[in-house]
């Protein structure tokens, strides 16, 4: 018996030959991630911790002129580069030419009866961002293959098929400690290659970060297993050369971004630690309470 094929990302009812695969259009589950090794997750609170440590130094008082300059520089980095500090350190490329969704509005109707964003909404965001992620190649990075990139989300030629998706929700309700994502908020969604696929592979794995702009940290993470499918031949197919070339450049950019952001984080950490040693974490330190001397 011929095995059932995975289903297309989008299919029109006019294509009757596609109706059978459409029955399993989305497979959102809690199954283990695809075979590619899952990378460790960095501390999601690094950014808020740096802000808190820097704030403590400023509130303690006693900063000299060089320390005030250093504090201003550190604050500027934390406020203007926070997306790369949170996501770029893992290899996500966060500029507007790479983002699948950037500052996308969370609307009131995406909430459930408990006034929390419905879990299914995260999967829809990931799906929409994935299509935009592919279109970004057509527009910004590989316009010579614009048509091929655009057709990846259609059943006209070689396309991408979502074989499986796993979603881990990072905001949860526990003893009133933290509330799940709610309206109003904005989200940004970034995709990255989990590993560099081989030329003979007919699938690849994407990591997804869904970021809350309000809380400035991940609200959810997804793992997507994508099959490359030739609709004309009716079978899986290895990644086309144009995709391999683009993915190779993307992989190099991801690795370079991890290294760059890692150095940037060290720079911030050293600046904050230096201010701590000049203020509250020094012998004989006395907090400035604002009184007269």
N, C-alpha and C positions, 0 to 999 in steps of 0.2 A: 504494500500500500504506500503510495507516494506521500511523504511527510508534508504536513501543513506548513505553509510558508508564513513568515512574519508579515505583519500588515503595514501599509503605508502610513506615513505621518498624516497625510490628508488625502481623501479620495472623494470623487464626485459620484453621486448616484447614477450618473449616465454610464459609467463604466461597469457594466454588469459582471464582467469577468473578475472584478475586484471585490465583489460582495462577500465572498467566503472569507478572505483574509480580514475584511473589516470587522468581523465578529470579535477579533481579539486585538482591537486597535490599540488599547493602552493596557499595559501590564504593570501596575503600580503595586509593589509588594514590599514586604520586609525581609525578603530572601537575602542571603549573603551577597556581597558585591561581586561583580564579574571577576574573572580569574586574575586580572592584573593586580599586582600587590597594592593594597590600600595604604596610602601614605599616612604618617602620623599627623594628628591635628594639633597645630600650635595653640598656645594659650589664647582663647578668644577674648580675654579681658586685658590683654597687654596694653592696648591703647588707653582704656579707662584707668588702669593702674598707673601708667605714666602720668596721666593728667592729675590723678590724685596725689601722687608723690610731688609733682611740680607745684601743685596748689598748696600743699603743706609747707613747702619751702617759702613760698611767697607770703602766706599767712603768718608764718613764724616771724618774718621780718629780719632785719639786719643785713639785707643784701647790699653789697657794694656795687659800684657802677658797672664793673665788668660782669658781675653776676646778673645784674638786671638785663644787660644786653644778651647774655646767654639765655636767660629765661624767656626773653622776647623771641629769640631765634627758635628755641625749642617749641614754644607755643605756636609759632607760625608753621613749623613743620607738622606738628600734631593736628592742626586745624585744616591745613591746605592739602596735606598728603595722606590723610587718614585712610582713604580707600586702598592705596598701595601698601600702607603699613599693615593693614588688616588682611588684604587679599593678595597683594603682590608678593608678599614674602613666601606664599605657597606656589607662586608661578602664574597666578591669574593676571592677565593683562587687562588693566582697568580703564584705559583711555577711551574716549568716546568712539573711536574708530573700531574698537575691539568689543566693547560691551554689548551684550545682547539686549539688555534693558538698562537705561540709566535714568535714575530719579523718576521712575514710573510711579504714578499716583496709585495709592491704595484707595479704592472707592468704598463707600458705605455698603453697597450691595454685595460686596465680597465677604461680609461677615455672616456668621451663623446666628442661631437663636441666642447664644451666649455672648454675642458681640465680640467674638474672636474671628479672625480671618479663617475661613473654611480650609481644611487640610487639602482639599482637591485644588484649591486656588494656587498653591505652591507648584503643583505639577503643571498647571496651565502656564504659569509664569515661566517655568523651565522650558516648556515646549515652545512658547513664543520666542523666548530668548535664543533658543537653538536655531530656529529659522533665521532670525536676524543675524546671529553669529555667522552662519553660512553666507548670507547676503553681504555681510561686511567684506568677505573675500572678493566678491564680484565687484564691489564698488571701490574699495580702497587698496587692495593688495594684489589682486590678480584680474584686472579688468579684461585682459585678453581672453579669459575663459568665463566672461560674464554670464553667457547663456548656460554653460554647464553648471555653474554654481547655483544659478537661479532655479534650474530644473531639479536640483537635489531634493526639493520639498514637494515635487510633483511626481505623478506616475507616468511621465512621458518618455523617459529614457533611463539613465542611471540615477537612482534616488537613494535617499537615506531612509531606513526603516528603524523605528524604535523597537528593539527586541525586548528590552526590560528597563525599568527605572526603579531605583530605590531612593526613598526620601527619608532623611533623618531630621526631625523637627527640634530646633535648638531652644525655642521659647516654650515654656510649659508652665502650668499652674500647679504649685505645690505649697500648701500652707500659706497662701497669700504672698509668697516671697516674690514671685515674678509672674507677670501677666503675659499671655501669648500676644502675638501681633494684633493690633486693632487699628481701626480708622480713627484719626487720620495718620498717615505715614507715607513715606515714599520707599520704593525698593529699587535696588540695582542688582542685576543678575549677570554673572560672569561664568564663562565656560573655559575649560582648559583640557588639553590632552593629558590623560593619566600616564601614558607611555607613548613612545614613538612607534607607530605601527610598521610592520614589514610590508614590502611590496607585494607579497603573496597573500596578505591578510584580506579577508572580506568583511572585517568588522573592526571597530575601534571603540575605545571607552573614553567618555568625557566625565570629568568632575564638574559639578555645578555649585556655585555659591550664591545664595539668595540673601542679600544684605539689607538689613533695616537701616535706612538713612537716619531715622530718629535716634536709634540706640547705637548706631555706628558699629555693628557687629553682625555676624551671620544669624539669620532667623531660621534658615534651613539649609541643608546640603543634600544634593542629589548625586547619584551615580547613574549614568546613562550608557547602555550598551547599544551601539548603533551598527546595523548591518547595511552594507552597500549592496543594492539590488538592481539588476538589469531588468526592467519591466518588458523590454522588447524580447529578450531571450527567456524571460520567466524563471530566472535563477539568480543566486548570489554571484557576485563578481568581485575580483580583487580591486583594491582602491585604484582608480585611474591615475595615470602619471601626474596630471595637473594637481590632484589632491595630495599626492605624495610630496611633490615639490613644495606646495604651500604649507603642508604640515611640518615638513622638515624645517622650514624657516620659522614657523610658529614655535616648534619645540626649542629651537635655539634662543628665540626671544624669551620664552618662559624661563629657561635656565639662567639667562642673563638678568632677567628681572628679579629672580630669587636672590641672586648674588648682590645686585645693586641695592635692593631693599634691606637685605641683611646688614650691609655696611651702614645704611642709613639708620637702622634701628640701633646699631652699636653707637653711632654718633649721638643719638638722642639719649641713650642710656648713660653714656659717659657724662654728658652735660648735666643730666638730672642728678647723677651721683655726686658730681662735683659741687652742685648747689646744696645738696644735703649735707655734705661735709663742711660747707661754709656757714650753714645755718644751724639746724637743730641737732645734727649728728656730729658734734664736736665737743671737746672738753670745755666745761663751763658755759655751755650754751644757755641763754635765758631768752624766753619768748618775749617779743615786743608786744606789750599789752596796750600800747597807744597812750600811756600816761605821760606826764611831764617829768623831765629829768631835773 
